[in-house]
Amino acid sequence: HQPLQFERPPHVFNRGTSPPFTLLTALFKDLGKAKPPKRRDALSKWFHKWRTDVGNDLYPAMRLLVPQCDKDRAVYGLKEQAMAKIYITVLELDPKSNTATRLRNWKKPNFTESGTGDFPSVLYDCIKSRVTAETTLTIDEVNSLLDDLSASTKVQAQAAVMSRIAERCSAEDQIWIARIILKDLKIATKENTVFSVFHPSAFEIYNSTSDLKQVCWKLYDLHCTANNEDTEIQLFHPFQPMLCKRPRRELQDVVKLMGRKEFIIEEKLDGERIQLHKRGKEYYFCSRKGKDYTYLYGQHVGTGSLTPFIDHAFDDRVKNVILDGEMLVWDPVTEHYLPFGWLKPAALNKSDDPTKMHPCFKVFDILMLNDQRIYRWPLHKRKDALRKVFQPVPNVLEYAYETRGRTAKDVKTELERVMDDRGEGLVVKNPDKPYVLAGREDAWLKVKPEYVDEMSETVDVLVVGADYGTGKRGGGVSTLICAVRDDTMSGNDPQQVIFSVNEHADDRARSFLSFVRIGSGLSMSDFEEIRQKNWREYTPGEELDFVKLADRGTEDKPDVYIRPEDSFVITVKAAEIVTSEKYAMDWTMRFPRCRAIRRDATWEDVMTVKEIHDMRTGGRKR
Ligand code: ATP
């Protein structure tokens, strides 16, 4: 009963040969340029033309138009860096050549050329003068080449497929293929826009089945009507889970959005969102994005790292069920949950050795029970049903902890308790509301300490380095690496004008210690200002004379650095300060966000090591 392959009905077909790939790239270009209402028009005309000229099977085109929703092709496992390698092979470039270096360093700003931070644009710059081919590929051929690509794992095999693409594709159209592989077309058109133009029920079917094929084949014509069964969640078919909304800053806002009535408070668990479908002795697990993990957790009691240990826990009356929850990793030795990175190793542990870390599924919702779809029930009724489904198996299969609250103070108290336990935050849920597939509604609110002013730590730090960004933040420095001033060694008094003695730097302790990396909180205009500063290239392994970086790890190693006299101070807010070997300071901030650039401050004003220690021991807060 693994997800059944939905068969194409005989009345859904295309006539004759597949249209050229350029038909689709012309649409991509139109969508990228058009204003929002025109995008819908462009899509609608395009679908109409296909239905008239080609036939009613739009699946081959939709796979390329919303590649992020196509689950039928195995993952390519190709990110920008891997694609750069493949293209260096395809173009037979000398690895030391300028073009090869530019491809590998696609993130690095290069002010004479465009497109930094966006791999496909850099790729275009690199291939436009080398590729003379015209596009002769059809849409079906592109799909079949992408199938071949997803089936290859070695660079050589992948390069062979890309060469076949390159031989029959213009430089411009190769860029579209690169974007399809990276699953981000950058055409400013969200998947729900594409779905809603395709057919009014398309998004609904997609949310309940995560199956693009079903969407295309059941709604092959605008006149088709989806029946209830089509738009409903189904056993062994991944649905799009409900997500959380972020309230405005004040906790009062949470209370207001909950209608000032009693609400449910759950912990925001920091693992992987997993849905479990079970019928009789058969199990199916998949991720938020519909990735099938049954091979890891176990299809039946004889296999996997979870099913053998939970099968006995279900009530005999449960014939079938769909559960929603978070997969965590339990370490019996330290008696703690481990960070996200341990999920895969734990999921691969199929032994029953009680000392080994293993997965623990914490369940917080139920969508179907004994063939009855109950996800539209109010949450409190779903919770009642859920409690009857299984007897918890400690640290293996549990109900997610929950409590009730009414006031901002209740939320704050619970948040403090969770933070003391090293948690990430809370999810506050409205007990009267249904489960909304793919919804991000007021009914589920995520609350984190950094949203709550009085619960966060504020520190002024000096920016000492940065990494180049990608995507929206591409084209220059993006993530900032920040430091605090080391006032624990003599000679580190800023009054002694430390930066005039750089030539003696080796004799002295560095004046700053790396402390935190910040990726969020700054606006694009802040970045425009920051990018004008005097950044210098950092060579991996290089020792800087003004800041000590951690001995190991990459967390505080920048792409570029900036000297204190050229740099600036930022105010950072974070949930708390915790120990960390990843920074020279041996402490760092959890969930940091930049609140402001302190234009009035210089390196002399930043927080010092002693002050951070004071903060940790309950001393003053700034
Ligand atoms: P963030 O980056 O803040 O974790 P996100 O974009 O990944 O957010 P959100 O929609 O903000 O996702 O939060 C939903 C995620 O929170 C879910 O995918 C789930 O993995 C996780 N989560 C953890 N605990 C709960 C819970 N008790 N109820 C619902 N979701 C939870």
Residues whose N, C-alpha, C, O or C-beta is under 5 A from the ligand:
A	BS01	ATP	L243 C244 E266 E267 K268 L269 E272 R273 E326 F364 V427 K446
